[in-house]
């Protein structure tokens, strides 16, 4: 997978994290925030290390984090705080996905903010441009403007609230739904 495709996945996961946070799904928000950082780290390793790190050879999350630290943080190519935040957000994801302990809203909001800053830092440091959700290298229908994402978030909140009121379902996994919705329902 090319670096640009990995960055597109990172941006999508970051947007999904924000939507999940806004709808009250703290576990889902932490999961998607981590994967936004994970995909951005993969893109940075592929783009910045000569010869590029073979991502297929990195078989674990810990291996990717170690490679990120070894090749990008320690040489000073990316700020140390980003290496630390990647580790902390991974810990939150593990709690959310496997331990079942509740994630505090403040922690989830922090994870989403860190993921957004991380993805932006990777984008500007290694790819030389600001992250955009409607990048010219991607299909114009693949991602929508931030204004459209905001309107879609509101629609999703209303749908989630209606589902909760009619069915009693309290947890709704909206991962990936946002982009499918926008492709089918352009404004």
Phi and psi in degrees as GROMACS dihedral restraints (atoms count N, CA, C in turn):
[ dihedral_restraints ]
;  ai    aj    ak    al  type     phi  dphi    fc
    3     4     5     6     1   -75.8    20    10
    4     5     6     7     1   157.3    20    10
    6     7     8     9     1   -57.6    20    10
    7     8     9    10     1   -40.0    20    10
    9    10    11    12     1   -63.9    20    10
   10    11    12    13     1   -36.4    20    10
   12    13    14    15     1   -69.1    20    10
   13    14    15    16     1   -38.4    20    10
   15    16    17    18     1   -64.5    20    10
   16    17    18    19     1   -39.9    20    10
   18    19    20    21     1   -67.4    20    10
   19    20    21    22     1   -36.0    20    10
   21    22    23    24     1   -62.5    20    10
   22    23    24    25     1   -41.4    20    10
   24    25    26    27     1   -63.5    20    10
   25    26    27    28     1   -39.0    20    10
   27    28    29    30     1   -63.3    20    10
   28    29    30    31     1   -44.8    20    10
   30    31    32    33     1   -64.7    20    10
   31    32    33    34     1   -39.7    20    10
   33    34    35    36     1   -64.1    20    10
   34    35    36    37     1   -44.2    20    10
   36    37    38    39     1   -63.8    20    10
   37    38    39    40     1   -37.8    20    10
   39    40    41    42     1   -64.1    20    10
   40    41    42    43     1   -41.5    20    10
   42    43    44    45     1   -65.9    20    10
   43    44    45    46     1   -42.0    20    10
   45    46    47    48     1   -61.7    20    10
   46    47    48    49     1   -39.1    20    10
   48    49    50    51     1   -60.2    20    10
   49    50    51    52     1   -43.3    20    10
   51    52    53    54     1   -63.8    20    10
   52    53    54    55     1   -43.9    20    10
   54    55    56    57     1   -62.0    20    10
   55    56    57    58     1   -45.5    20    10
   57    58    59    60     1   -63.8    20    10
   58    59    60    61     1   -40.2    20    10
   60    61    62    63     1   -61.5    20    10
   61    62    63    64     1   -45.4    20    10
   63    64    65    66     1   -64.3    20    10
   64    65    66    67     1   -26.2    20    10
   66    67    68    69     1   -94.7    20    10
   67    68    69    70     1     2.6    20    10
   69    70    71    72     1    90.4    20    10
   70    71    72    73     1     8.6    20    10
   72    73    74    75     1   -92.6    20    10
   73    74    75    76     1    87.6    20    10
   75    76    77    78     1   -67.3    20    10
   76    77    78    79     1   -40.2    20    10
   78    79    80    81     1   -62.7    20    10
   79    80    81    82     1   -48.4    20    10
   81    82    83    84     1   -62.5    20    10
   82    83    84    85     1   -38.7    20    10
   84    85    86    87     1   -63.2    20    10
   85    86    87    88     1   -42.5    20    10
   87    88    89    90     1   -66.1    20    10
   88    89    90    91     1   -40.1    20    10
   90    91    92    93     1   -59.9    20    10
   91    92    93    94     1   -52.5    20    10
   93    94    95    96     1   -69.3    20    10
   94    95    96    97     1   -32.9    20    10
   96    97    98    99     1   -62.2    20    10
   97    98    99   100     1   -44.4    20    10
   99   100   101   102     1   -62.0    20    10
  100   101   102   103     1   -45.2    20    10
  102   103   104   105     1   -68.6    20    10
  103   104   105   106     1   -26.4    20    10
  105   106   107   108     1   -63.0    20    10
  106   107   108   109     1   -44.8    20    10
  108   109   110   111     1   -68.3    20    10
  109   110   111   112     1   -41.1    20    10
  111   112   113   114     1   -58.9    20    10
  112   113   114   115     1   -49.1    20    10
  114   115   116   117     1   -67.5    20    10
  115   116   117   118     1   -37.7    20    10
  117   118   119   120     1   -65.8    20    10
  118   119   120   121     1   -39.0    20    10
  120   121   122   123     1   -63.9    20    10
  121   122   123   124     1   -41.6    20    10
  123   124   125   126     1   -60.6    20    10
  124   125   126   127     1   -44.0    20    10
  126   127   128   129     1   -62.5    20    10
  127   128   129   130     1   -42.8    20    10
  129   130   131   132     1   -63.9    20    10
  130   131   132   133     1   -43.0    20    10
  132   133   134   135     1   -63.4    20    10
  133   134   135   136     1   -40.1    20    10
  135   136   137   138     1   -66.9    20    10
  136   137   138   139     1   -39.6    20    10
  138   139   140   141     1   -84.7    20    10
  139   140   141   142     1   -31.6    20    10
  141   142   143   144     1  -102.2    20    10
  142   143   144   145     1   -17.5    20    10
  144   145   146   147     1   -98.8    20    10
  145   146   147   148     1   129.4    20    10
  147   148   149   150     1  -112.0    20    10
  148   149   150   151     1   122.5    20    10
  150   151   152   153     1   -67.5    20    10
  151   152   153   154     1   155.3    20    10
  153   154   155   156     1   -56.7    20    10
  154   155   156   157     1   142.7    20    10
  156   157   158   159     1   -66.1    20    10
  157   158   159   160     1   130.5    20    10
  159   160   161   162     1   -75.6    20    10
  160   161   162   163     1   104.7    20    10
  162   163   164   165     1   -63.0    20    10
  163   164   165   166     1   -28.7    20    10
  165   166   167   168     1   -66.8    20    10
  166   167   168   169     1   -25.2    20    10
  168   169   170   171     1   -77.7    20    10
  169   170   171   172     1   -20.8    20    10
  171   172   173   174     1   -86.3    20    10
  172   173   174   175     1   107.6    20    10
  174   175   176   177     1   -99.0    20    10
  175   176   177   178     1    -8.6    20    10
  177   178   179   180     1  -131.9    20    10
  178   179   180   181     1   162.8    20    10
  180   181   182   183     1   -63.7    20    10
  181   182   183   184     1   -42.1    20    10
  183   184   185   186     1   -60.7    20    10
  184   185   186   187     1   -37.6    20    10
  186   187   188   189     1   -64.2    20    10
  187   188   189   190     1   -39.4    20    10
  189   190   191   192     1   -67.3    20    10
  190   191   192   193     1   -43.5    20    10
  192   193   194   195     1   -63.7    20    10
  193   194   195   196     1   -40.2    20    10
  195   196   197   198     1   -63.6    20    10
  196   197   198   199     1   -45.0    20    10
  198   199   200   201     1   -62.9    20    10
  199   200   201   202     1   -40.7    20    10
  201   202   203   204     1   -59.8    20    10
  202   203   204   205     1   -46.1    20    10
  204   205   206   207     1   -65.0    20    10
  205   206   207   208     1   -47.1    20    10
  207   208   209   210     1   -65.0    20    10
  208   209   210   211     1   -44.5    20    10
  210   211   212   213     1   -92.6    20    10
  211   212   213   214     1   -22.6    20    10
  213   214   215   216     1  -121.5    20    10
  214   215   216   217     1   -40.8    20    10
  216   217   218   219     1   -79.3    20    10
  217   218   219   220     1   -53.1    20    10
  219   220   221   222     1   -60.3    20    10
  220   221   222   223     1   -40.4    20    10
  222   223   224   225     1   -74.0    20    10
  223   224   225   226     1    -4.6    20    10
  225   226   227   228     1    84.8    20    10
  226   227   228   229     1    16.5    20    10
  228   229   230   231     1   -79.0    20    10
  229   230   231   232     1   -20.2    20    10
  231   232   233   234     1  -140.2    20    10
  232   233   234   235     1   146.8    20    10
  234   235   236   237     1   -62.1    20    10
  235   236   237   238     1   144.3    20    10
  237   238   239   240     1   -57.6    20    10
  238   239   240   241     1   -36.5    20    10
  240   241   242   243     1   -61.4    20    10
  241   242   243   244     1   -27.0    20    10
  243   244   245   246     1   -72.3    20    10
  244   245   246   247     1   -35.9    20    10
  246   247   248   249     1   -64.0    20    10
  247   248   249   250     1   -41.5    20    10
  249   250   251   252     1   -66.3    20    10
  250   251   252   253     1   -42.3    20    10
  252   253   254   255     1   -67.7    20    10
  253   254   255   256     1   -34.1    20    10
  255   256   257   258     1   -60.8    20    10
  256   257   258   259     1   -43.9    20    10
  258   259   260   261     1   -63.5    20    10
  259   260   261   262     1   -43.9    20    10
  261   262   263   264     1   -67.6    20    10
  262   263   264   265     1   -41.5    20    10
  264   265   266   267     1   -68.0    20    10
  265   266   267   268     1   -34.4    20    10
  267   268   269   270     1   -62.6    20    10
  268   269   270   271     1   -40.8    20    10
  270   271   272   273     1   -60.6    20    10
  271   272   273   274     1   -43.2    20    10
  273   274   275   276     1   -62.6    20    10
  274   275   276   277     1   -40.0    20    10
  276   277   278   279     1   -63.1    20    10
  277   278   279   280     1   -41.7    20    10
  279   280   281   282     1   -63.1    20    10
  280   281   282   283     1   -40.7    20    10
  282   283   284   285     1   -63.2    20    10
  283   284   285   286     1   -47.2    20    10
  285   286   287   288     1   -64.5    20    10
  286   287   288   289     1   -42.8    20    10
  288   289   290   291     1   -84.7    20    10
  289   290   291   292     1   -31.0    20    10
  291   292   293   294     1  -122.4    20    10
  292   293   294   295     1   -33.0    20    10
  294   295   296   297     1   -86.8    20    10
  295   296   297   298     1   -26.8    20    10
  297   298   299   300     1    79.3    20    10
  298   299   300   301     1     1.5    20    10
  300   301   302   303     1   -70.5    20    10
  301   302   303   304     1   146.4    20    10
  303   304   305   306     1   -68.9    20    10
  304   305   306   307     1   142.4    20    10
  306   307   308   309     1   -97.1    20    10
  307   308   309   310     1   126.8    20    10
  309   310   311   312     1   -68.5    20    10
  310   311   312   313     1   143.1    20    10
  312   313   314   315     1   -55.8    20    10
  313   314   315   316     1   -35.4    20    10
  315   316   317   318     1   -65.4    20    10
  316   317   318   319     1   -39.1    20    10
  318   319   320   321     1   -67.6    20    10
  319   320   321   322     1   -42.1    20    10
  321   322   323   324     1   -64.4    20    10
  322   323   324   325     1   -43.0    20    10
  324   325   326   327     1   -62.5    20    10
  325   326   327   328     1   -40.4    20    10
  327   328   329   330     1   -61.7    20    10
  328   329   330   331     1   -45.0    20    10
  330   331   332   333     1   -60.4    20    10
  331   332   333   334     1   -42.7    20    10
  333   334   335   336     1   -65.9    20    10
  334   335   336   337     1   -43.0    20    10
  336   337   338   339     1   -61.6    20    10
  337   338   339   340     1   -44.9    20    10
  339   340   341   342     1   -61.5    20    10
  340   341   342   343     1   -41.4    20    10
  342   343   344   345     1   -62.6    20    10
  343   344   345   346     1   -43.2    20    10
  345   346   347   348     1   -63.1    20    10
  346   347   348   349     1   -43.0    20    10
  348   349   350   351     1   -66.7    20    10
  349   350   351   352     1   -39.1    20    10
  351   352   353   354     1   -62.5    20    10
  352   353   354   355     1   -50.4    20    10
  354   355   356   357     1   -61.8    20    10
  355   356   357   358     1   -42.6    20    10
  357   358   359   360     1   -62.9    20    10
  358   359   360   361     1   -42.9    20    10
  360   361   362   363     1   -63.6    20    10
  361   362   363   364     1   -42.4    20    10
  363   364   365   366     1   -62.9    20    10
  364   365   366   367     1   -44.7    20    10
  366   367   368   369     1   -59.8    20    10
  367   368   369   370     1   -50.4    20    10
  369   370   371   372     1   -74.0    20    10
  370   371   372   373     1   -33.8    20    10
  372   373   374   375     1   -73.9    20    10
  373   374   375   376     1   -43.1    20    10
  375   376   377   378     1  -106.6    20    10
  376   377   378   379     1   -15.5    20    10
  378   379   380   381     1  -121.4    20    10
  379   380   381   382     1    -2.6    20    10
  381   382   383   384     1    66.6    20    10
  382   383   384   385     1    23.5    20    10
  384   385   386   387     1  -151.4    20    10
  385   386   387   388     1   159.2    20    10
  387   388   389   390     1   -71.6    20    10
  388   389   390   391     1   145.3    20    10
  390   391   392   393     1   -68.6    20    10
  391   392   393   394     1   133.8    20    10
  393   394   395   396     1  -130.1    20    10
  394   395   396   397     1   148.1    20    10
  396   397   398   399     1   -90.3    20    10
  397   398   399   400     1    -2.5    20    10
  399   400   401   402     1  -131.7    20    10
  400   401   402   403     1    57.2    20    10
  402   403   404   405     1   -64.4    20    10
  403   404   405   406     1   140.9    20    10
  405   406   407   408     1   -66.5    20    10
  406   407   408   409     1   -18.5    20    10
  408   409   410   411     1   -79.2    20    10
  409   410   411   412     1    -8.9    20    10
  411   412   413   414     1  -109.6    20    10
  412   413   414   415     1   161.5    20    10
  414   415   416   417     1   -60.0    20    10
  415   416   417   418     1   139.4    20    10
  417   418   419   420     1   -64.0    20    10
  418   419   420   421     1   -17.9    20    10
  420   421   422   423     1   -93.5    20    10
  421   422   423   424     1    -5.8    20    10
  423   424   425   426     1   -72.2    20    10
  424   425   426   427     1   -42.1    20    10
  426   427   428   429     1  -132.3    20    10
  427   428   429   430     1   148.6    20    10
  429   430   431   432     1  -105.0    20    10
  430   431   432   433     1   168.6    20    10
  432   433   434   435     1   -66.1    20    10
  433   434   435   436     1   163.5    20    10
  435   436   437   438     1   -63.0    20    10
  436   437   438   439     1   -32.2    20    10
  438   439   440   441     1   -62.7    20    10
  439   440   441   442     1   -42.1    20    10
  441   442   443   444     1   -65.9    20    10
  442   443   444   445     1   -40.2    20    10
  444   445   446   447     1   -60.2    20    10
  445   446   447   448     1   -41.1    20    10
  447   448   449   450     1   -61.9    20    10
  448   449   450   451     1   -43.5    20    10
  450   451   452   453     1   -65.0    20    10
  451   452   453   454     1   -38.7    20    10
  453   454   455   456     1   -67.3    20    10
  454   455   456   457     1   -37.7    20    10
  456   457   458   459     1   -57.6    20    10
  457   458   459   460     1   -44.7    20    10
  459   460   461   462     1   -62.5    20    10
  460   461   462   463     1   -42.6    20    10
  462   463   464   465     1   -60.3    20    10
  463   464   465   466     1   -43.0    20    10
  465   466   467   468     1   -64.3    20    10
  466   467   468   469     1   -39.9    20    10
  468   469   470   471     1   -61.2    20    10
  469   470   471   472     1   -44.9    20    10
  471   472   473   474     1   -64.3    20    10
  472   473   474   475     1   -41.2    20    10
  474   475   476   477     1   -63.6    20    10
  475   476   477   478     1   -45.0    20    10
  477   478   479   480     1   -62.6    20    10
  478   479   480   481     1   -42.5    20    10
  480   481   482   483     1   -63.2    20    10
  481   482   483   484     1   -43.1    20    10
  483   484   485   486     1   -63.7    20    10
  484   485   486   487     1   -41.5    20    10
  486   487   488   489     1   -63.6    20    10
  487   488   489   490     1   -40.7    20    10
  489   490   491   492     1   -64.9    20    10
  490   491   492   493     1   -43.4    20    10
  492   493   494   495     1   -67.2    20    10
  493   494   495   496     1   -36.0    20    10
  495   496   497   498     1   -88.6    20    10
  496   497   498   499     1   -29.8    20    10
  498   499   500   501     1  -114.4    20    10
  499   500   501   502     1   -19.2    20    10
  501   502   503   504     1    82.8    20    10
  502   503   504   505     1     2.0    20    10
  504   505   506   507     1   -66.9    20    10
  505   506   507   508     1   125.1    20    10
  507   508   509   510     1   -99.9    20    10
  508   509   510   511     1   -19.7    20    10
  510   511   512   513     1  -122.7    20    10
  511   512   513   514     1   123.1    20    10
  513   514   515   516     1  -125.1    20    10
  514   515   516   517     1   121.9    20    10
  516   517   518   519     1   -86.9    20    10
  517   518   519   520     1   110.8    20    10
  519   520   521   522     1  -102.7    20    10
  520   521   522   523     1    11.3    20    10
  522   523   524   525     1   -56.5    20    10
  523   524   525   526     1   125.9    20    10
  525   526   527   528     1    81.6    20    10
  526   527   528   529     1   -18.0    20    10
  528   529   530   531     1   -65.8    20    10
  529   530   531   532     1   -38.0    20    10
  531   532   533   534     1   -54.8    20    10
  532   533   534   535     1   -48.7    20    10
  534   535   536   537     1   -73.8    20    10
  535   536   537   538     1   -34.6    20    10
  537   538   539   540     1   -64.5    20    10
  538   539   540   541     1   -41.4    20    10
  540   541   542   543     1   -60.5    20    10
  541   542   543   544     1   -46.2    20    10
  543   544   545   546     1   -67.7    20    10
  544   545   546   547     1   -34.7    20    10
  546   547   548   549     1   -68.8    20    10
  547   548   549   550     1   -33.6    20    10
  549   550   551   552     1   -84.7    20    10
  550   551   552   553     1   -26.1    20    10
  552   553   554   555     1  -126.9    20    10
  553   554   555   556     1    63.4    20    10
  555   556   557   558     1   -65.4    20    10
  556   557   558   559     1   144.9    20    10
